[in-house]
């Protein structure tokens, strides 16, 4: 019965998201789910000389595929015994999971091949959800093992942003599998995030109450809005659409008033704990991305053009301010020549949230930006093993990992979805 309920919800979302003919008037918003059957899927070049951007072919599907499949490379880092990805961290593994679910949504033939991986991750990953402490210094995060933190519980730990990444990933897995276990997992995570309220409004970054950061609050907003659009599949009358939607609206109203958005129309890293004002710390790409997906979900829940307009203003500001002279997205760590597994994940988060916004707005600037970045990755940031690095403009890192590769793969999936 629960599966039937989930299918009914997804069919309804399908109608409102995609460019299909529906019996009801569809809202002009699309998610990646069940949009198309991609022909060849995503592939990359195993070897290609470094190119100038003037030489790039913008259509990703025009690249010949002499190498391995990008998806297979990412799967090569998957540790089935642990249910997470080797060479990267706990929250990064949630992003690896999400890019695979997103890929399945644009090529439905891949779903059956990944049912086992999704199920295995749900079961195995909590066993390696170790107690950790993360230290923030001007937006940079260092993760170390520690004992004096709340004991992990499933996909819960001491950090609300970690929880949010897993909640969004399981929502995307639900979208392609219709299995309500994954949505129930997200709803369970949501309840823990909801309990993390801070004196400044919004939620804390961590359960030690050390920081109030943009990313945790954007993730909470996105999870709440996403669950509002799928609440019927939970089959819980006490937690219906209004239950999640009301929280999302309150969170968005707070975010608008928080001062997190600076004069350039970009989201800074967080708030000062004492003054509850913008801390004017680093502008990271992922802080510009999660809010886009959240606003599209809010629009889908209750159409209001202001959501899309605000999302477009952030997206355009990010494209204008955070790209190099050739229009390729950059992270502050790119300018140092080295991105750790944290910084390497950020750009993919931004670009994966652009296709839903594109289908809500038909914004040509977004489409060109996605295609240009995907093309640069294929031409300039892929090694002879098919592994993709952190610096999308090139050159390729000496040692790509699951973080750099999954982030770059977000761009390739976005390019196929937006084509």
N, C-alpha and C positions, 0 to 999 in steps of 0.2 A: 504493500500500500504506500509506503514511504517513497519507493522508487517511482511509482505512478505520480505521486504528488510532485516529486522533483522534476519529472519530465514535463508536467503541466506548466510549472513555473518557467522552466527553460524555454519551452515553446513560446510562452508569452513574451519572454525577453527577446527571443529571436525575432519576433515580429517587430518589436519596437527598436531593435538595434540595427537591423541590416537593410540593405537596398533591395528587399524582396516585396512582393505584392501580398498584402495582408487584408483580411476582411475588415479590420479596423484601421482607422487612420493612424499610421505609425508616427511616433515622435522622431524627429530628424537626428537621432543619435544611434551610434552603432558601437558595440563592443566587438572584440575579435572573435567571439564564439560563433562557430558554425557559419562562418561567412562565406567560405569557398573551399573547393577541393583543389589545392595547389597541384600542379602537374608534376614537377620534378622535386618539389620541396627545396629547402635551402641547401646550397652547396657553395663551396668556396674554391678558389684557386689554390692548388698546392704550391705553386711557384709562379711568381710574377715579379718583374723588376719594379723597383720603386718608381712611382709615376708622379708627375705634377698633376695638380687638380684640373688643369686645362685638358689633360688627356683622359680624364675619368669618363667612363660610360655610366650615365646615371641610372639606367635600367638594370637593376641587380640581376634579373633573370636572363640577361644577355650574356652573362659570364659562362664560359664553358666550364664543365666540372671535371677536370682531370684528377683531382685529389679526392680525399675522403669527405664524407658528409660532415658538416659542422656539428650536427647533432651527435653523431657517433663519437666525435672527439670529446664532447662534453660528457657523454656517457662513460667514456674511458676513465674519467676521474671519479665516477660514482662508486662508493664503497658499499656494496650490498649488505655486508655484515653489520655495518653501522647505520646505514640508511641516510648517509650524508655524503658530501663530496670531499674527497681528499684535496689537499693543497690550498684549502680555503677555510673560512670560519663558519660558525654556527648560523649567524644571520645570513651570510652569503649563500649557504646551502638552500635557504628558503628562496632566494632569488634564482638560483640554479633550477630549482623545482618550478618556479613560476615561468621561466622562459621556455621550459619544455612544455608546460601546459599551454602557454600562448602559441607555441609552434603547432601543437596538436589542434588548436582552434582554427588555424588557417590551412591545415592539411588533416582532415578528419581520419584519413587512413592510418595515421600514426597513433590514434588513441588506443586501439587494442594492443599495440606493441608496448604501451607504457602503463597499462593497468597494473601489472605486477610491480613496477617501480613505484608507482603512487602508493599502492597498498603497503609495500615493504617499508617505504619511508615513514608512513603513518605509524607503523608498528615499531620499527627499529630505532628511528632517530631519537625519540625521547630517552632512550637508554644511554645516549652519549651527550645529552643536554647537561653538561657539567656546570657546577657552580663557577661563575666567573665574576671578576670585577673589571670594569672598564674605566679608564682614567681619561678625562677630556682636558685638553689644553688648547685653547683657541681653536676649537672645532676638531682637532685631531684626536683620535681615539686610540688608546693602547689597551689591549686586552691581556689580562693575566689571570691565572688560576687563583682562586681564593676559597677559603673555608667559611669566612664570616659573611655569607650572603644567604638570602632565602633559598631553601632547597628547591631545586627544579621540580616541576610537576607537569609531566607531559611536555607541552610546548610553552609552558610558562617558565620564566626565570626572573632574575632580578632587574630586567630592563624592558621597559614597555615598548621601545622601538623594536627590539628583537621579536617580541611577541607579535607586533603589528605586521612584520614581514611574513611571519608564518601564517597569520590569519589571512592576509591577502593571497598568499600562494595557495592555501587550501580552498579559498573561494574560487580561484581560477581552475583548480583541479575539479571541483564540483561542476563548474560550468561545462567541462568537456566529458565528464564521466556520468553525471546525474546521480552520483552516489551520495546520499545525504550524510554519510559519516563525515565527509570532508567539510560540509557546511556546518555540521554540529560542532566540529572541532574549532572552526572559526568563531562560532557563537560562544563557545566556552572561553576562548582567548579574549574575546571582546569584553566579557563580564569582568575579567581581571583588569584589563586596561581601564575600564570605566571606573574602577575603584581607585585609580591613581591620581585623583584630582589634586591640583596644587593651589596655593594661596593666590597666585596670580591669575587663576582661571586656567582652563585647559588641563592638561595632565603633566605630571613629572616625566622626566626621561627615565628615571630609575627609582627603585624602591628604597634606596638610601636617601632620596631627596637631595641629590647633589646639584642637579641641573634641570633647567626648563628649556627644552630645545624644540625647534620647529619640527624636526622630522617625526618625533613621537606624536606630536599633535596632528600633523598631517596624516599620519598613518591611522590614528584613531578616527579622524574624520572620514577617511576613505573606507575603513572597515565598517563603520556605522552606516554610511550611505549605501555601501554594497550589500550589507545584510538587509537593509530596508527593501531593496529591490528583489530579494530572494527569500524573504521571511516566510512566505507561504509554504516553502519546501521544508521548513523546520517543523511544521505541524504542531506548533505550540501557541495556543491562543493568547497566552499571557505575554508573549514576545512576538507580536505581530509587526506589520510594516510600520505602524505609527510609533511603536516602542523604539525602534532603531532610528526612524526618520526624525523624531523629536530630538534625540540626542545629536544627530548629525546637524540639524539646524542650529541648535545651541552652540555646538562646537564651531560651526562656520561663523556665526555672529561674533563669537569671542575672537576667533582668528582675525576677522576683519578689524576689530578694535584693538588688537594686541600690539600693533606697531611693528610686527615682524616683517612687514613689507616695507622696504626702504624707498628712498626718493627715486631710485632708478627702476622701481617696479619689480624688484627682486627680493626674494626671501632671505634674510640673514639667518645665522645659525641658531639664535635663541634669544632668551630674555635674561636680563640681569636679575639675579635672585633677590636683591635688596629693593630695587626700584620698579621691577616688573616692566621695564622698558627694553627696547631693542638693544642688544649688547654690541651691535655693529661688528660682530665677528664675521668670519669668512663666509662668502657666498658660494655654496656648493651646488653643483648641478642637480643632485637628487632632491634638494629642497625645492627646486623649481618644478620637479616632475610629479611627485606624489600628489600634490595639491591639484594638478590638472585632472588626474584620474578621479579624484574625489569630487571635483566640481561636475564632471560629466555624469557621475553616478547620482549626484544631487539633482541634476537637471532631469535625469531619467525618472527619478522618484516623483518630482513635482516640477514640470517644465517652467523655468524662469530664465529669460534671456540673459539676465545679469550674471548668472553662473558661467555661461559660455563666454561672455564678453570679458569677464575678469580673467578667466583661464587664458584666453587669447592674449591679453595684455601681458601676463607673466611669460607665456611661451615666446612671444615676440621679443620681449626684453631679454630673455635668456639667450635666444638665438643671436641677438644683436651684440650683447655684452660678453657672452661666454664662448664665442667662436673665434677661431683665428682668422687671419686675413683671407683664407680660402674657404671660409664657411664651415670649418670642421670644429666640432665641439671639443672644448678643452676643460680640464679640471685644474685647480691650482697646483696639484701635484705633477701635472704634465710639464709645468714650467720648470720643475726641479730635475726632471729627467727620471724620476722614480716615483711610482705609485705603489703603496702597499696594498694588501688585499681589501682593505677598507676603501681607500680612495679609488681603486680600480673599478669598484662596483658602481660608483655613482652615476656615470654618464649613461649607462644602460637603463637605469631607473628613469632618468629624464626622458629618453627617447621612446621607451616602451609606452609611455603615457600620451604620446602624440597621436597615434592612429585614432583612438576614440574621439579625441578633440577634433581631428581632421574631419571625421564623418559627422560630427555635430555642426561643423562650420564650413566645410569645403574650402578651407584656407589654403591657398596655393603655396604660401611661404612655408608652411609646415611640410607639405608634401615634398617640395624641392629639397628642403633641409634634410629630411629623413633619407631620401634617395642619395643625396650627395655624400652623407656620412657613411652609409652602407657601402657605397662604391669605393670610398677612400679606404675603408677597412679591408675590403677585398684586395685592393691594389697595393696598399702600403703597410698593412698591419697584420699580415698573415704569413707564417713561416712555412717551410717546406714540409712540415708535419701536419699542416692545416690548423695549427693552433693560432689563436688570435690574441694580440697583446693589448696593453693598456692605452697606448698612444695612437689614436685613430688616424692621425695625420702621418704616422710613421716616424721613425723606423720601428720595426718590431722589437719587443722586449727580448732580452736574452732567454728568459725563463717564463713564458706564459703559464698561467695556472687557471683553475676553474673560475676564479673571480674575473680575471681579465677576459677570458674566453666567453663566459656567459654574458658579461656586460656587452661585449661586441656583438654577440649573437642576438641580444635584444634589438640592436639596430637592424640586423638582417631580417629578423622576424617582422619588425615594424615596416620595413620596405616592402616585403611581400604582402603584408596585410593592407598597406595603403595603395598598392599598385592599381 
